Amino acid sequence: MKSMLPTVTLFVLVAVLQAQDDLPFLSEDNKLSGVWFVKAMVTQRNLAEKRKPVVMFPHRVTCPEQGTLEVRTTVLYEGQCIKVGFRFQRTEEPGQYTTFSGQMFYYIYELPVKDHYIMYMDNLSLEKKFQRGLLIGKCPEENLEALEEFKNFTQRKGFLQENIIVPEQRERCVPRHNSAHQDHNC
């Protein structure tokens, strides 16, 4: 019996620490309706090593039906502006959404900082597991309190802090037509 006490104590301690560590999940889908900005992002790779600035454009989120989120944005790929859209379906798990036939799982956490959330993605479709975290907010300006919450979250998830980048915000995308305009247009 005495040997079980340390084991039980350890399990209780781990449960308490996990409870303190976790952020609440998104409580209502419609809280995300509107325009959002990716204010910080993290992956297992260091995106800053590519020596190109990461540019992000506003994300428009709608809730076409209960339990569904639709995200539309623009990405800049090889000088071209490409409009993309994704549909996320809520699962039975709190705060969890899935897309791409259940191969990608998104977890949406509410931050104590007003109008800021963390989207954490697990991609199970690749041979190698891929994870990414995004700090999103209603306005494009940097919020140091939200960024600190994001850093704490990513550290708990095992990301390297040097892999966190703050992307450049742009209202709209202007495609590059040739190399002479690369530095001026986009």
PLY file of the C-alpha trace (Angstrom):
ply
format ascii 1.0
element vertex 186
property float x
property float y
property float z
element edge 185
property int vertex1
property int vertex2
end_header
0.00 0.00 0.00
2.85 2.38 0.84
4.36 1.79 -2.61
1.10 2.85 -4.30
1.00 6.21 -2.53
3.89 7.75 -4.52
2.35 6.48 -7.78
-1.09 7.92 -6.98
0.51 11.18 -5.83
2.46 11.39 -9.09
-0.70 10.87 -11.20
-2.58 13.54 -9.22
0.33 15.96 -9.56
0.54 15.40 -13.32
-3.24 15.93 -13.66
-3.07 19.17 -11.64
-0.13 20.47 -13.67
-1.89 19.63 -16.93
-5.03 21.42 -15.76
-2.99 24.53 -14.94
-1.20 24.26 -18.28
-4.20 24.08 -20.57
-6.07 26.98 -22.11
-9.83 26.75 -22.56
-11.07 25.58 -25.95
-13.21 27.69 -28.25
-16.67 27.74 -26.68
-18.77 28.93 -29.63
-18.00 28.68 -33.35
-19.57 32.05 -34.13
-16.99 33.82 -31.91
-14.58 33.38 -34.80
-16.80 34.98 -37.46
-15.12 37.98 -39.03
-11.68 39.06 -40.18
-8.61 37.70 -38.38
-4.87 38.27 -38.66
-2.13 35.70 -38.10
0.06 37.53 -35.59
2.60 34.78 -34.92
3.27 31.26 -36.09
5.47 28.32 -35.20
6.42 24.99 -36.77
9.10 22.40 -36.08
11.23 24.04 -38.79
12.79 27.46 -38.54
11.03 29.42 -41.31
13.28 32.44 -40.73
16.22 30.47 -42.13
14.78 30.83 -45.63
15.67 34.54 -45.38
12.39 35.57 -46.98
9.89 37.53 -44.96
6.72 35.62 -44.24
3.78 37.64 -45.49
0.21 37.08 -44.31
-3.08 38.47 -45.47
-6.36 38.78 -43.54
-8.32 35.57 -42.95
-12.09 35.77 -43.31
-13.91 33.27 -41.11
-17.59 32.38 -41.41
-19.82 29.81 -39.75
-22.06 28.63 -42.58
-23.72 26.07 -40.29
-23.40 24.96 -36.69
-20.17 23.05 -36.08
-18.54 24.29 -39.28
-15.94 27.01 -39.81
-14.98 28.27 -43.24
-11.70 30.16 -43.64
-10.78 32.14 -46.76
-7.51 33.95 -47.34
-4.88 34.70 -49.95
-1.40 33.23 -50.08
1.57 34.54 -52.02
3.22 31.64 -53.84
6.06 32.15 -56.32
4.96 35.73 -56.93
1.33 34.84 -57.52
-1.67 35.64 -55.32
-3.73 32.51 -54.78
-7.09 32.55 -53.02
-7.58 29.54 -50.77
-10.40 28.30 -48.61
-10.74 25.59 -46.01
-13.74 24.12 -44.25
-13.34 22.81 -40.72
-15.84 20.44 -39.16
-16.14 20.25 -35.38
-15.58 16.78 -33.91
-16.93 15.27 -30.71
-13.81 16.43 -28.85
-14.04 19.92 -27.28
-12.25 22.57 -29.34
-11.26 20.07 -32.04
-11.99 20.48 -35.75
-11.00 18.35 -38.69
-10.40 18.97 -42.38
-8.99 17.13 -45.40
-10.96 13.92 -44.77
-9.94 13.70 -41.14
-6.20 13.84 -41.77
-5.70 17.26 -40.19
-6.90 18.18 -36.73
-7.18 21.74 -35.49
-7.56 22.72 -31.85
-8.74 26.25 -31.13
-7.90 27.75 -27.75
-9.29 30.95 -26.28
-6.71 33.24 -24.75
-7.33 35.46 -21.74
-6.33 38.36 -24.01
-9.45 39.80 -25.66
-9.99 38.85 -29.33
-7.01 36.46 -29.49
-6.98 32.70 -30.09
-4.45 29.97 -30.75
-5.01 27.51 -33.56
-2.91 24.38 -33.13
-2.73 21.93 -36.03
-1.76 18.26 -36.13
-1.29 16.80 -39.61
-1.59 13.04 -39.59
-1.55 12.62 -43.38
2.20 12.82 -43.83
4.66 10.06 -43.05
6.24 12.45 -40.60
3.94 14.13 -38.10
3.67 17.88 -38.73
2.46 20.43 -36.20
1.89 24.16 -36.43
0.61 26.84 -34.12
-0.93 30.17 -35.05
-1.71 33.16 -32.87
-4.67 34.98 -34.39
-6.18 38.31 -33.44
-8.88 40.72 -34.59
-6.46 43.54 -35.36
-3.08 43.40 -37.15
-1.14 45.30 -34.48
1.17 43.34 -32.22
-0.13 42.51 -28.74
2.74 41.64 -26.38
0.48 39.97 -23.80
-1.03 37.66 -26.45
2.43 36.95 -27.87
3.67 35.96 -24.41
0.70 33.58 -24.00
1.54 32.11 -27.41
5.19 31.63 -26.45
4.17 29.83 -23.25
1.75 27.61 -25.17
4.31 26.69 -27.84
6.90 25.90 -25.19
4.46 23.50 -23.49
3.86 21.85 -26.88
7.60 21.34 -27.38
8.31 23.90 -30.12
11.65 25.70 -30.16
11.19 29.37 -29.31
13.51 30.44 -32.14
11.00 28.89 -34.58
8.36 31.49 -33.68
8.00 34.14 -36.34
5.89 37.26 -36.53
4.74 37.60 -40.15
4.47 40.83 -42.07
0.82 41.90 -42.32
-0.54 43.08 -45.67
-4.08 44.16 -46.40
-4.05 42.87 -49.96
-1.87 40.86 -52.29
-0.30 42.33 -55.41
1.23 39.70 -57.72
4.73 40.09 -59.09
4.71 40.21 -62.87
8.44 40.05 -63.41
11.67 40.17 -61.43
12.10 43.92 -62.01
9.02 44.56 -59.84
9.76 42.02 -57.10
10.84 44.50 -54.47
8.24 47.13 -55.27
4.96 45.30 -55.66
4.90 42.53 -53.15
0 1
1 2
2 3
3 4
4 5
5 6
6 7
7 8
8 9
9 10
10 11
11 12
12 13
13 14
14 15
15 16
16 17
17 18
18 19
19 20
20 21
21 22
22 23
23 24
24 25
25 26
26 27
27 28
28 29
29 30
30 31
31 32
32 33
33 34
34 35
35 36
36 37
37 38
38 39
39 40
40 41
41 42
42 43
43 44
44 45
45 46
46 47
47 48
48 49
49 50
50 51
51 52
52 53
53 54
54 55
55 56
56 57
57 58
58 59
59 60
60 61
61 62
62 63
63 64
64 65
65 66
66 67
67 68
68 69
69 70
70 71
71 72
72 73
73 74
74 75
75 76
76 77
77 78
78 79
79 80
80 81
81 82
82 83
83 84
84 85
85 86
86 87
87 88
88 89
89 90
90 91
91 92
92 93
93 94
94 95
95 96
96 97
97 98
98 99
99 100
100 101
101 102
102 103
103 104
104 105
105 106
106 107
107 108
108 109
109 110
110 111
111 112
112 113
113 114
114 115
115 116
116 117
117 118
118 119
119 120
120 121
121 122
122 123
123 124
124 125
125 126
126 127
127 128
128 129
129 130
130 131
131 132
132 133
133 134
134 135
135 136
136 137
137 138
138 139
139 140
140 141
141 142
142 143
143 144
144 145
145 146
146 147
147 148
148 149
149 150
150 151
151 152
152 153
153 154
154 155
155 156
156 157
157 158
158 159
159 160
160 161
161 162
162 163
163 164
164 165
165 166
166 167
167 168
168 169
169 170
170 171
171 172
172 173
173 174
174 175
175 176
176 177
177 178
178 179
179 180
180 181
181 182
182 183
183 184
184 185
